Amino acid sequence: MFNQLEEINSRPKPFEFYTASDLWTDEYTSNQMLSFHLNGDVDVSSRKLSFINKSADWIISQFDIREGKSVADFGCGPGLYAERLAKTNAAITGIDFSKNSIEYARNRARDQKLNINYVNQNYLEFNSDDRYDLIIMIFCDFCVLSPGQRKVLLEKFKTLLKPDGSILLDVYSLNAFNQTEESASYAINLENGFWSPEKYYEFLNTFKYDDVKVTLEKYTMVEKNRIRKIFNWLQHYDQESITNEFTASGLIIEKYLANVAGDEFDADGDEFAIVAKMRT
């Protein structure tokens, strides 16, 4: 038992383990995530509905989304942004790991006769002959990826963008990193049974990596017949570090914003958004 507890509370190397597939392809957990996506009153899985509406309106105006334009939504979930953008008659592509979310989104698009191509795939593996006027990646999805994965993604973005196309994404700030504290907790059926319909014992460890500005929420769920581990990594940025990362991939950041609704950049915010283009 002592050795098991030692392992549960052990600190891995930054981005040593990647468990996105376990989170998004497990049938029960995926359904739980979908229910949070669709709850417009909470900032879990997706932001609140009021913010999404404001954000979508700003994106449509800022990037002139209309008939003849094309948008790729990386990590589209159940299509909350894709639907709103598609109502302009633009051609929308949504890519997401979760089969449940994509099936929900496809049904919604079919019922509303919206021009949306939904792809059920890990967006790190997505390829297309299409080229896009705008690529979006919202709710700080970029931050869950390792440095190598982010490099692959930025190279992919360059391939998929039209020459004058734009990238819009948001990231967690160093303010959010500084506010995070290391901790360890344990409970039965923690988070109201989020991880399993059966009884389980959950250990949650929060780690900080000061040298690389990364945090980790390490979840260990002990069920009757299995032990599950989920590693939720989050990279944090300031303007300089995100600029360096994009520049190294041949991209230029044109604008810093407080969020993907176009609010003015706030140096004290927990997150911020960027608009980037290919370097010419």
C-alpha positions in Angstrom: 0.0 0.0 0.0 2.8 2.4 0.9 4.5 1.9 -2.5 1.1 2.5 -4.3 0.6 5.7 -2.4 4.2 6.8 -3.3 3.5 6.2 -7.0 0.1 8.0 -6.8 1.8 11.0 -5.3 4.9 10.9 -7.5 5.8 13.9 -9.7 6.2 13.1 -13.4 8.4 15.0 -15.8 6.7 17.8 -17.7 4.4 16.3 -20.3 5.8 12.9 -19.6 2.3 11.3 -20.1 -0.5 12.2 -22.5 -3.9 10.9 -21.7 -6.3 13.0 -23.9 -7.5 9.8 -25.6 -8.5 8.3 -22.2 -10.4 11.5 -21.3 -12.3 12.0 -24.6 -12.9 8.5 -25.8 -14.1 6.9 -22.6 -17.8 6.6 -23.1 -18.9 7.6 -19.6 -16.4 10.5 -19.2 -17.1 11.7 -22.7 -20.8 12.0 -22.0 -20.0 13.9 -18.8 -17.8 16.3 -20.8 -20.6 16.8 -23.3 -23.1 17.6 -20.6 -20.8 20.3 -19.3 -20.3 21.7 -22.9 -24.0 22.1 -23.2 -24.5 23.7 -19.8 -24.4 27.4 -20.7 -24.3 28.5 -17.1 -20.9 27.2 -16.2 -17.3 27.6 -17.5 -16.5 23.9 -17.7 -15.5 22.2 -21.1 -16.9 25.4 -22.7 -17.4 28.9 -21.6 -20.7 30.3 -20.6 -23.3 30.8 -23.3 -23.3 34.6 -22.9 -19.6 34.7 -23.6 -19.8 32.3 -26.5 -22.4 34.5 -28.2 -20.4 37.7 -27.6 -17.2 35.9 -28.9 -18.8 34.5 -32.0 -20.3 37.9 -32.9 -16.9 39.5 -32.5 -15.1 36.8 -34.6 -17.7 37.2 -37.4 -17.2 40.9 -37.5 -13.4 41.0 -36.9 -12.5 38.3 -39.5 -15.3 39.1 -42.0 -16.8 35.6 -41.8 -19.4 35.3 -44.5 -20.3 33.3 -47.6 -17.2 32.4 -49.5 -15.0 32.3 -46.3 -13.8 29.2 -44.6 -13.0 28.4 -41.0 -11.4 25.5 -39.2 -12.4 25.0 -35.5 -9.8 22.8 -33.8 -11.3 21.2 -30.7 -14.8 22.1 -31.8 -16.6 20.0 -29.2 -20.4 19.9 -29.9 -20.2 22.8 -32.3 -21.0 25.8 -30.2 -18.8 28.1 -32.2 -19.1 26.2 -35.5 -22.9 26.6 -35.5 -22.8 30.3 -34.9 -20.1 30.9 -37.6 -21.9 28.6 -40.1 -25.0 30.8 -39.9 -23.1 33.4 -41.9 -23.0 30.8 -44.8 -19.3 30.4 -44.4 -17.8 26.9 -44.9 -17.0 25.5 -41.5 -14.9 22.5 -40.5 -14.9 21.3 -36.9 -12.4 18.7 -35.6 -12.7 17.0 -32.3 -11.5 13.8 -30.5 -14.9 13.1 -28.8 -17.2 10.9 -30.8 -20.1 11.9 -28.6 -19.6 15.6 -29.2 -19.1 15.2 -32.9 -22.3 13.0 -33.3 -24.2 15.6 -31.3 -22.8 18.4 -33.5 -23.6 16.6 -36.8 -27.2 16.0 -35.8 -27.5 19.7 -34.9 -26.0 20.8 -38.2 -28.2 18.4 -40.2 -31.4 19.6 -38.4 -30.4 23.3 -39.0 -29.1 22.6 -42.6 -25.8 24.2 -41.8 -22.7 23.9 -44.0 -20.4 22.2 -41.4 -17.9 19.4 -42.0 -17.3 17.7 -38.7 -14.3 15.4 -38.4 -14.0 12.9 -35.5 -10.2 12.9 -35.1 -7.3 13.9 -33.0 -6.6 17.4 -34.4 -2.9 16.7 -34.2 -3.5 14.1 -37.0 -5.9 16.2 -39.1 -5.0 16.9 -42.7 -6.9 18.4 -45.5 -6.5 19.7 -49.1 -8.7 22.7 -48.1 -7.2 26.0 -47.0 -8.8 28.3 -44.5 -9.3 32.0 -44.0 -9.4 31.5 -40.2 -8.3 28.8 -37.8 -9.6 29.0 -34.3 -8.6 27.0 -31.1 -10.6 28.2 -28.2 -10.8 27.5 -24.4 -7.0 27.4 -24.0 -6.7 24.0 -25.8 -3.3 25.0 -27.0 -2.0 24.9 -23.4 -2.7 21.2 -22.9 -0.2 20.2 -25.5 3.5 19.4 -25.0 6.1 21.6 -26.7 6.6 19.0 -29.4 2.8 18.7 -30.0 2.5 22.5 -30.2 5.3 22.7 -32.8 3.5 20.0 -34.9 0.2 21.9 -34.6 1.7 25.3 -35.6 3.3 23.7 -38.6 -0.1 22.2 -39.5 -1.7 25.6 -39.1 0.7 27.1 -41.6 -0.1 24.3 -44.1 -3.8 24.8 -43.7 -4.0 28.6 -43.8 -4.6 30.6 -46.9 -1.7 33.1 -47.5 -3.6 35.9 -45.8 -5.4 33.7 -43.3 -5.4 34.2 -39.5 -5.1 32.1 -36.4 -7.1 32.9 -33.3 -6.4 31.1 -30.0 -6.3 31.8 -26.3 -3.8 30.7 -23.6 -3.4 30.8 -19.8 -1.2 33.6 -18.4 1.6 33.6 -15.9 -0.8 35.3 -13.5 -2.8 32.0 -13.5 0.4 30.1 -13.0 1.4 32.2 -10.0 -2.0 31.8 -8.4 -1.8 28.0 -8.6 -0.6 26.2 -5.5 0.6 22.6 -5.1 -1.8 20.4 -3.3 -2.9 16.8 -2.7 -6.5 15.7 -1.9 -8.4 12.5 -1.6 -12.1 11.7 -1.6 -14.7 9.1 -2.5 -16.5 9.8 -5.8 -14.8 13.2 -5.9 -16.4 15.7 -8.3 -19.8 14.1 -7.9 -19.1 10.9 -9.7 -17.7 12.6 -12.8 -15.2 9.8 -13.6 -17.4 6.7 -13.2 -21.0 5.6 -12.5 -19.6 3.1 -10.0 -17.9 3.9 -6.6 -14.3 5.0 -6.9 -11.6 6.6 -4.8 -9.9 9.6 -6.3 -6.6 11.2 -5.6 -5.9 14.6 -7.0 -2.4 16.0 -7.1 -1.5 19.5 -8.3 2.1 20.1 -9.3 3.9 23.2 -10.5 7.0 23.3 -12.7 8.5 26.7 -12.1 11.3 26.4 -14.7 8.9 25.8 -17.6 5.7 27.5 -16.2 3.7 24.3 -16.4 1.1 23.0 -14.0 -0.3 19.5 -13.8 -3.5 18.2 -12.3 -2.9 14.5 -11.9 -6.0 12.5 -11.3 -5.8 8.9 -10.0 -9.2 7.0 -9.9 -9.2 3.7 -8.1 -12.2 1.6 -9.1 -13.1 -2.0 -8.2 -11.6 -3.4 -11.4 -9.2 -0.8 -12.7 -7.1 2.2 -11.9 -7.3 5.2 -14.2 -4.9 8.1 -14.4 -5.5 11.4 -16.2 -2.8 14.0 -16.6 -4.1 17.5 -17.2 -1.1 19.6 -18.3 -1.3 23.3 -18.7 1.4 25.5 -20.3 1.3 29.2 -19.2 2.5 32.2 -21.2 3.4 35.8 -21.2 3.6 37.9 -24.3 7.3 37.2 -24.8 7.1 33.4 -24.5 4.1 33.0 -26.8 5.8 35.3 -29.3 9.0 33.3 -29.3 7.1 30.1 -29.8 5.2 31.4 -32.8 8.2 33.2 -34.3 10.2 29.9 -34.2 7.4 28.3 -36.3 7.4 31.1 -38.9 4.3 32.9 -37.6 3.8 36.5 -36.5 1.5 37.6 -33.7 -0.4 40.6 -34.9 -2.5 41.3 -31.8 -2.8 40.5 -28.1 -6.3 40.6 -26.6 -7.8 39.8 -23.2 -9.9 37.0 -24.7 -11.5 35.6 -27.9 -14.3 38.2 -27.6 -12.0 41.0 -28.6 -11.6 42.8 -25.3 -8.5 44.9 -24.7 -5.5 43.1 -23.5 -5.3 42.9 -19.7 -1.8 42.3 -18.2 -3.4 41.1 -15.0 -5.7 38.6 -16.6 -5.6 34.8 -16.0 -5.6 34.3 -19.8 -5.2 36.2 -23.0 -5.8 35.7 -26.7 -3.6 36.2 -29.8 -4.2 36.7 -33.5 -1.4 35.4 -35.7 -0.5 35.1 -39.4 2.1 33.5 -41.5 5.4 35.4 -41.8 5.9 36.8 -45.3 
